[in-house]
Amino acid sequence: MNKFKKEVEVVVVKTNKELIAEAISKLSPEDLALIYPPIERANFVVRKSWLGRNQVITFVNNKNQKITYNHDEVLKVMLPKLNLMPCWIKREYWSQSTDMPSNVRHLATVEVLEVSAE
C-alpha cells in the first residue's frame, strides 16, 4: 500500500475593510487624533465601521445643548442592545436626531448654548 503525504497550503485573503480595521487598531491615540480629527454632526450617530477610530463627535441637540462624545466609548456601551436591532444588523449604523440616548449620556460632555435674541 502506497502512503502519500499531501500538503495543503491555505491562503487567507482579507477584505480591504478587514485590512483597514487591522491597521487602524495598531495606531496610537495620538495618530488616530491626527487621522480622525473631531467632527461636528447634525445629530447623534454611531457606526460599526467607525469603531476603533477614537473619533470625537459634537452635535447640538433639540434643547440647544452642545454635546461632545467619544464614539468608541459610546458604541461599546450600546453594542449589546444594537446587535439585536434589525436596523443595526442591516446597516451597521444608528442615529437619533433629537438627543443622545439616555443610557450613554453620562459619557458625554454637555455645554448649554445661549439662545441668541433676534
VEXVEXTI-746583 format. One record per residue (C-alpha): residue number from 1; residue in three letters; chain; x, y, z. Coordinates in steps of 0.25 Angstrom, whole numbers, plus 5000, padded with zeros to 4 digits. Each point is the difference from the previous one (the first is absolute). Example, Ala and Ser with C-alpha at 12.3 -4.5 7.8 and 13.67 -1.06 7.14 Angstrom:
<recs>
nuza->1	lumvex->ALA	zapa->A	x->5049	y->4982	z->5031
nuza->2	lumvex->SER	zapa->A	x->5006	y->5014	z->4998
</recs>
This chain:
<recs>
nuza->1	lumvex->MET	zapa->A	x->5000	y->5000	z->5000
nuza->2	lumvex->ASN	zapa->A	x->5006	y->5013	z->4996
nuza->3	lumvex->LYS	zapa->A	x->4999	y->5012	z->5010
nuza->4	lumvex->PHE	zapa->A	x->5000	y->5014	z->4995
nuza->5	lumvex->LYS	zapa->A	x->5002	y->5012	z->5008
nuza->6	lumvex->LYS	zapa->A	x->4991	y->5011	z->4995
nuza->7	lumvex->GLU	zapa->A	x->5004	y->5014	z->5004
nuza->8	lumvex->VAL	zapa->A	x->4989	y->5011	z->4998
nuza->9	lumvex->GLU	zapa->A	x->5003	y->5014	z->5001
nuza->10	lumvex->VAL	zapa->A	x->4989	y->5009	z->5005
nuza->11	lumvex->VAL	zapa->A	x->5000	y->5015	z->4996
nuza->12	lumvex->VAL	zapa->A	x->4992	y->5009	z->5007
nuza->13	lumvex->VAL	zapa->A	x->4995	y->5012	z->4993
nuza->14	lumvex->LYS	zapa->A	x->4995	y->5012	z->5008
nuza->15	lumvex->THR	zapa->A	x->4991	y->5011	z->4994
nuza->16	lumvex->ASN	zapa->A	x->5004	y->5014	z->4999
nuza->17	lumvex->LYS	zapa->A	x->4991	y->5003	z->5012
nuza->18	lumvex->GLU	zapa->A	x->5007	y->4990	z->5008
nuza->19	lumvex->LEU	zapa->A	x->5014	y->5005	z->4996
nuza->20	lumvex->ILE	zapa->A	x->4996	y->5014	z->5004
nuza->21	lumvex->ALA	zapa->A	x->4994	y->4997	z->5013
nuza->22	lumvex->GLU	zapa->A	x->5012	y->4992	z->5004
nuza->23	lumvex->ALA	zapa->A	x->5009	y->5011	z->4996
nuza->24	lumvex->ILE	zapa->A	x->4992	y->5010	z->5008
nuza->25	lumvex->SER	zapa->A	x->5000	y->4991	z->5012
nuza->26	lumvex->LYS	zapa->A	x->5015	y->5001	z->5001
nuza->27	lumvex->LEU	zapa->A	x->5001	y->5015	z->5000
nuza->28	lumvex->SER	zapa->A	x->5002	y->5009	z->5012
nuza->29	lumvex->PRO	zapa->A	x->4990	y->5009	z->5006
nuza->30	lumvex->GLU	zapa->A	x->5008	y->5012	z->4995
nuza->31	lumvex->ASP	zapa->A	x->5001	y->4994	z->4986
nuza->32	lumvex->LEU	zapa->A	x->4985	y->4998	z->5000
nuza->33	lumvex->ALA	zapa->A	x->4997	y->5014	z->5004
nuza->34	lumvex->LEU	zapa->A	x->5008	y->5005	z->4988
nuza->35	lumvex->ILE	zapa->A	x->4993	y->4991	z->4990
nuza->36	lumvex->TYR	zapa->A	x->4986	y->5002	z->5006
nuza->37	lumvex->PRO	zapa->A	x->4999	y->5014	z->5006
nuza->38	lumvex->PRO	zapa->A	x->4988	y->5003	z->5008
nuza->39	lumvex->ILE	zapa->A	x->4987	y->5002	z->4991
nuza->40	lumvex->GLU	zapa->A	x->4987	y->5007	z->5001
nuza->41	lumvex->ARG	zapa->A	x->4987	y->4994	z->4996
nuza->42	lumvex->ALA	zapa->A	x->4986	y->5004	z->5000
nuza->43	lumvex->ASN	zapa->A	x->4996	y->4988	z->5009
nuza->44	lumvex->PHE	zapa->A	x->5004	y->4989	z->5008
nuza->45	lumvex->VAL	zapa->A	x->5006	y->4988	z->4992
nuza->46	lumvex->VAL	zapa->A	x->5008	y->4987	z->5002
nuza->47	lumvex->ARG	zapa->A	x->5005	y->4991	z->4989
nuza->48	lumvex->LYS	zapa->A	x->5007	y->4987	z->5001
nuza->49	lumvex->SER	zapa->A	x->5010	y->5004	z->4990
nuza->50	lumvex->TRP	zapa->A	x->5005	y->5011	z->5009
nuza->51	lumvex->LEU	zapa->A	x->5003	y->4991	z->5011
nuza->52	lumvex->GLY	zapa->A	x->5015	y->5001	z->5004
nuza->53	lumvex->ARG	zapa->A	x->5002	y->5015	z->4994
nuza->54	lumvex->ASN	zapa->A	x->4998	y->5006	z->5014
nuza->55	lumvex->GLN	zapa->A	x->4992	y->5011	z->4993
nuza->56	lumvex->VAL	zapa->A	x->4995	y->5012	z->5008
nuza->57	lumvex->ILE	zapa->A	x->4986	y->5004	z->4995
nuza->58	lumvex->THR	zapa->A	x->4993	y->5013	z->5003
nuza->59	lumvex->PHE	zapa->A	x->4985	y->5004	z->4997
nuza->60	lumvex->VAL	zapa->A	x->4990	y->5009	z->5005
nuza->61	lumvex->ASN	zapa->A	x->4987	y->4994	z->5006
nuza->62	lumvex->ASN	zapa->A	x->4986	y->5005	z->4999
nuza->63	lumvex->LYS	zapa->A	x->5002	y->5006	z->5014
nuza->64	lumvex->ASN	zapa->A	x->5011	y->5009	z->4994
nuza->65	lumvex->GLN	zapa->A	x->5011	y->4992	z->5008
nuza->66	lumvex->LYS	zapa->A	x->5013	y->4998	z->4993
nuza->67	lumvex->ILE	zapa->A	x->5003	y->4985	z->5003
nuza->68	lumvex->THR	zapa->A	x->5014	y->4994	z->4998
nuza->69	lumvex->TYR	zapa->A	x->5003	y->4985	z->5001
nuza->70	lumvex->ASN	zapa->A	x->5010	y->4990	z->4996
nuza->71	lumvex->HIS	zapa->A	x->4994	y->4991	z->4990
nuza->72	lumvex->ASP	zapa->A	x->5008	y->4987	z->5005
nuza->73	lumvex->GLU	zapa->A	x->4996	y->5002	z->5014
nuza->74	lumvex->VAL	zapa->A	x->4985	y->5002	z->4997
nuza->75	lumvex->LEU	zapa->A	x->4999	y->4989	z->4990
nuza->76	lumvex->LYS	zapa->A	x->5007	y->4989	z->5009
nuza->77	lumvex->VAL	zapa->A	x->4988	y->5003	z->5010
nuza->78	lumvex->MET	zapa->A	x->4990	y->5000	z->4990
nuza->79	lumvex->LEU	zapa->A	x->5004	y->4987	z->4992
nuza->80	lumvex->PRO	zapa->A	x->4993	y->4990	z->5008
nuza->81	lumvex->LYS	zapa->A	x->4987	y->5006	z->4997
nuza->82	lumvex->LEU	zapa->A	x->5003	y->5004	z->4986
nuza->83	lumvex->ASN	zapa->A	x->5004	y->4986	z->4996
nuza->84	lumvex->LEU	zapa->A	x->4986	y->4996	z->5002
nuza->85	lumvex->MET	zapa->A	x->4994	y->5011	z->4991
nuza->86	lumvex->PRO	zapa->A	x->4996	y->4997	z->4986
nuza->87	lumvex->CYS	zapa->A	x->5005	y->5014	z->4995
nuza->88	lumvex->TRP	zapa->A	x->5013	y->4998	z->5006
nuza->89	lumvex->ILE	zapa->A	x->5001	y->4986	z->4995
nuza->90	lumvex->LYS	zapa->A	x->4997	y->5005	z->4986
nuza->91	lumvex->ARG	zapa->A	x->5007	y->5014	z->4999
nuza->92	lumvex->GLU	zapa->A	x->5010	y->4999	z->5012
nuza->93	lumvex->TYR	zapa->A	x->4996	y->5015	z->5002
nuza->94	lumvex->TRP	zapa->A	x->4991	y->5006	z->5011
nuza->95	lumvex->SER	zapa->A	x->4996	y->5015	z->5002
nuza->96	lumvex->GLN	zapa->A	x->4991	y->5008	z->5008
nuza->97	lumvex->SER	zapa->A	x->4996	y->5014	z->4996
nuza->98	lumvex->THR	zapa->A	x->4995	y->5006	z->5013
nuza->99	lumvex->ASP	zapa->A	x->5010	y->4997	z->5010
nuza->100	lumvex->MET	zapa->A	x->5010	y->4989	z->5005
nuza->101	lumvex->PRO	zapa->A	x->4994	y->4987	z->5006
nuza->102	lumvex->SER	zapa->A	x->4998	y->5001	z->5015
nuza->103	lumvex->ASN	zapa->A	x->5009	y->4988	z->5003
nuza->104	lumvex->VAL	zapa->A	x->5012	y->5006	z->4995
nuza->105	lumvex->ARG	zapa->A	x->4998	y->5015	z->5003
nuza->106	lumvex->HIS	zapa->A	x->5010	y->4998	z->5012
nuza->107	lumvex->LEU	zapa->A	x->5011	y->4998	z->4990
nuza->108	lumvex->ALA	zapa->A	x->4998	y->5014	z->4993
nuza->109	lumvex->THR	zapa->A	x->5004	y->5014	z->5004
nuza->110	lumvex->VAL	zapa->A	x->4988	y->5010	z->4999
nuza->111	lumvex->GLU	zapa->A	x->5001	y->5015	z->4997
nuza->112	lumvex->VAL	zapa->A	x->4988	y->5008	z->5001
nuza->113	lumvex->LEU	zapa->A	x->5000	y->5010	z->4989
nuza->114	lumvex->GLU	zapa->A	x->4994	y->5014	z->5001
nuza->115	lumvex->VAL	zapa->A	x->4988	y->5003	z->4992
nuza->116	lumvex->SER	zapa->A	x->5002	y->5012	z->4991
nuza->117	lumvex->ALA	zapa->A	x->4990	y->5011	z->5001
nuza->118	lumvex->GLU	zapa->A	x->4996	y->5004	z->4986
</recs>
